[in-house]
């Protein structure tokens, strides 16, 4: 039976965390959130793992995780740079240092991706059943233009230590994604959450609202759509914001849905997200990992 690829976006700057949060240990064994994600993915049935990193972080990344798990996993690296996959006729604006965004990150890994694949963030804990749902979807026969997203309940994705960014989703009665809207400043509120926009009253988001945590299950052909739409992004968005405009991964399936070119099934999960968006989040993540180890969800040493 085919084994899909897991693509891990690990090239983020981690600016709010104050360091390279992708290689910050979350347990006494020195394991990282990405360890738990890869462990869950392999248990679920994923085969190859492709980690997208910046070239300058390769030595640290290999020392922190790559060399530890390479003997147990088909691990590959892809490198996201400003020049990677740059279409003909375009160039990097002078002075720009910000990466091109998560859709560009996945596009940077195209040569290492075999068959259908899932994409995740390196610094988010998704939970075992989320990976199982994504893998089951990808291993089942289905149309090439039907993808999937694991949908989390908003109240399970918040931190007490500040605001978060989430893709707020609209889902129809058949469980298909109809729209995804990126909200940049979401905070917890009684009964749900709220997002804040500059000079506007806050907007309440009720508990149970489905949001994206960037766990996508894609058919392989979506990579060509990402490639074509990167050129569109550079042409349409870059002139107005050459230093900061980003090509976000959710924008691709959202556009495909609006254009009638693809559908996205929402895979429901009750898993709770954990992550280190802020330095204060680390203690909560460590406590959650300790609790799950005590409950037998994970062994003390994942790769023993």
C-alpha positions in Angstrom: 0.0 0.0 0.0 1.3 3.5 -0.8 2.8 5.5 1.9 2.4 9.3 1.6 5.1 11.8 2.3 5.1 14.2 5.3 6.4 17.7 4.5 7.4 19.7 7.6 7.8 23.5 7.3 10.7 24.3 9.6 12.3 27.4 8.0 10.3 29.9 10.1 12.1 32.6 12.0 10.4 32.0 15.3 10.6 35.7 16.0 7.9 35.9 18.7 9.4 33.0 20.6 12.8 34.7 20.7 14.9 32.0 19.1 14.9 28.9 17.0 11.8 27.3 18.5 11.9 24.4 16.1 14.9 23.0 18.0 13.8 23.7 21.5 13.4 20.5 23.7 10.0 19.8 25.3 10.9 16.8 27.4 13.7 15.5 29.7 15.0 13.3 26.8 15.7 16.4 24.7 13.0 15.6 22.2 11.2 18.3 20.2 7.7 18.9 19.1 8.8 17.8 15.6 9.9 14.5 17.1 6.4 13.8 18.3 4.9 14.8 14.9 7.2 12.5 13.0 6.6 9.7 15.5 2.8 10.1 15.1 3.1 10.3 11.3 5.2 7.1 11.0 2.7 5.3 13.3 -0.1 6.5 11.1 1.5 5.1 7.9 3.5 8.0 6.4 6.7 7.0 4.7 9.2 9.7 3.6 9.7 12.8 5.7 10.9 16.0 4.1 12.0 18.8 6.4 12.1 22.3 4.8 14.8 24.4 6.4 17.0 27.4 5.8 20.5 26.4 4.6 22.2 28.2 7.5 20.3 26.2 10.1 21.2 22.8 8.6 24.0 21.9 11.1 21.9 22.8 14.1 18.9 21.0 12.7 20.8 17.8 12.0 22.3 17.9 15.5 19.0 18.5 17.2 16.9 16.0 15.4 18.0 14.8 12.0 20.9 12.6 12.9 18.8 11.1 15.8 15.9 9.9 13.6 17.5 9.3 10.2 18.2 5.7 11.0 14.5 5.1 11.7 12.9 7.3 9.0 13.4 8.1 5.3 14.4 11.7 6.1 15.2 14.2 3.4 15.9 17.9 3.4 14.7 20.8 1.2 16.0 24.3 1.4 13.9 27.4 1.3 15.8 30.4 0.1 14.7 33.7 -1.5 15.8 32.4 -4.9 14.2 28.9 -4.7 11.6 28.3 -7.5 11.8 31.9 -8.6 9.9 32.1 -11.9 11.6 33.5 -15.0 11.3 37.3 -15.3 11.2 37.9 -11.5 13.9 38.7 -9.0 14.2 39.2 -5.2 13.5 42.9 -4.3 16.6 44.6 -3.0 16.7 44.6 0.8 14.1 41.9 1.3 15.0 39.3 4.0 11.6 37.8 4.9 10.9 34.3 3.4 8.3 34.1 0.8 5.8 32.2 3.0 4.4 28.7 3.6 3.2 28.0 0.1 6.6 28.8 -1.2 8.1 26.6 1.5 6.1 23.6 0.2 7.0 24.4 -3.4 10.7 24.4 -2.4 10.3 20.7 -1.4 8.6 19.6 -4.7 11.6 17.6 -6.0 11.7 15.5 -2.7 8.0 14.8 -2.5 6.9 11.4 -3.8 3.2 11.0 -4.5 0.5 12.5 -2.3 1.6 14.3 0.8 0.6 16.1 4.0 2.1 19.4 5.1 2.6 20.6 8.7 4.3 23.3 10.7 7.4 22.2 12.6 6.5 23.9 15.9 2.9 22.8 16.3 1.7 19.6 18.1 -1.2 18.1 16.2 -2.0 14.9 18.0 -2.0 11.2 16.9 -5.5 11.0 15.5 -4.9 14.1 13.3 -2.1 12.3 11.5 -4.1 9.1 11.2 -7.0 11.0 9.6 -4.7 12.7 7.1 -2.9 9.4 6.2 -6.1 7.5 5.8 -7.4 10.1 3.5 -4.3 10.1 1.3 -4.1 6.3 1.2 -7.7 5.9 0.1 -8.5 6.2 -3.7 -10.0 9.5 -4.6 -10.1 12.2 -7.3 -6.9 14.1 -7.9 -8.7 17.4 -7.3 -10.1 16.6 -3.9 -7.7 17.4 -1.1 -8.2 17.6 2.7 -7.5 19.7 5.8 -7.6 18.6 9.4 -10.0 21.0 11.1 -9.5 22.0 14.8 -12.0 23.6 17.1 -11.0 27.2 17.8 -11.0 26.7 21.6 -8.5 23.9 21.3 -5.9 26.1 19.5 -5.4 29.1 21.8 -2.7 30.2 24.2 -3.1 32.2 27.4 0.0 34.2 26.6 -1.0 36.3 23.7 -2.7 36.3 20.3 -2.4 33.7 17.6 -3.1 33.6 13.9 -5.5 31.0 12.6 -7.3 30.3 9.3 -11.0 30.6 10.2 -13.0 28.1 8.1 -16.5 27.9 6.7 -17.6 24.3 6.2 -20.8 23.2 4.4 -23.2 20.5 5.4 -21.3 17.8 3.5 -18.0 18.5 5.4 -16.4 20.4 2.6 -14.4 23.6 3.1 -16.0 26.5 1.4 -13.8 29.4 2.6 -10.8 30.1 4.8 -9.9 33.5 6.1 -6.7 34.3 7.9 -7.2 36.2 11.1 -4.0 37.5 12.6 -4.9 38.5 16.2 -7.1 35.9 17.9 -7.4 35.8 21.7 -9.3 33.5 24.0 -12.7 34.7 25.3 -15.3 33.0 27.5 -17.3 30.7 25.2 -14.7 30.9 22.3 -12.4 33.5 21.0 -12.3 36.9 19.3 -10.2 38.5 16.6 -9.1 42.1 16.7 -8.5 44.3 13.7 -7.0 47.8 13.8 -9.5 50.5 14.7 -12.4 48.0 14.7 -14.4 46.4 17.5 -13.4 42.9 18.2 -15.4 40.1 16.5 -16.4 37.1 18.6 -15.7 33.5 17.3 -17.9 31.0 19.1 -16.5 27.7 20.4 -16.7 24.9 17.9 -15.7 27.1 15.0 -13.3 25.1 12.7 -9.9 26.6 12.1 -6.9 25.5 10.1 -3.6 24.7 11.9 -1.8 24.1 8.5 -2.3 20.3 8.5 -3.1 19.7 4.9 -3.4 16.5 2.9 -2.8 17.1 -0.8 -2.8 15.1 -4.0 0.5 15.5 -5.8 -0.8 17.6 -8.6 -1.4 20.6 -6.3 2.3 21.3 -6.6 1.8 22.5 -10.2 -0.9 24.9 -9.0 1.4 26.2 -6.3 4.1 26.8 -8.9 1.8 28.7 -11.3 0.2 30.8 -8.6 3.6 31.8 -7.2 4.2 33.8 -10.3 0.7 35.3 -10.0 1.6 36.3 -6.4 4.8 37.9 -7.4 3.1 39.9 -10.1 0.0 40.9 -8.2 1.0 41.3 -4.6 4.7 42.2 -4.6 4.5 45.7 -6.0 2.4 46.9 -3.1 4.4 45.3 -0.3 7.9 44.2 -1.6 9.4 43.6 1.8 6.7 41.7 3.6 4.2 40.1 1.2 3.9 36.4 1.8 2.6 33.5 -0.3 0.6 31.6 2.3 -0.3 27.9 1.9 -4.0 28.3 2.6 -4.4 30.8 -0.2 -3.9 28.0 -2.8 -6.7 25.6 -1.8 -8.9 28.7 -1.0 -8.4 30.0 -4.6 -9.0 26.5 -6.1 -12.3 26.2 -4.2 -13.4 29.7 -5.3 -12.5 28.9 -8.9 -14.3 25.5 -8.8 -11.1 23.7 -9.7 -10.8 21.6 -6.5 -12.6 20.6 -3.3 -11.2 20.3 0.2 -12.7 17.8 2.7 -12.5 18.9 6.4 -11.3 16.0 8.6 -12.7 16.5 12.0 -10.5 16.2 15.1 -10.9 16.8 18.8 -7.2 16.9 19.4 -5.8 19.8 21.3 -3.0 21.9 19.7 0.1 22.7 21.7 2.8 25.1 20.5 5.5 27.5 21.5 4.3 30.8 20.0 5.6 32.7 23.0 8.4 31.8 25.5 5.8 31.4 28.3 4.1 28.6 26.3 7.0 26.2 26.7 6.0 25.2 30.3 2.5 24.3 29.2 3.8 22.2 26.2 6.3 20.4 28.5 3.5 19.6 31.0 1.2 18.3 28.2 3.9 16.0 26.9 4.6 14.7 30.4 0.9 13.9 30.9 0.7 12.1 27.6 3.8 10.0 28.4 2.3 9.1 31.8 -0.9 8.1 30.1 0.9 5.8 27.7 0.3 7.8 24.5 4.1 8.1 24.0 7.1 6.3 25.4 9.7 8.3 27.3 12.2 7.9 24.4 10.4 7.9 21.0 13.3 6.6 18.9 14.8 4.0 21.3 
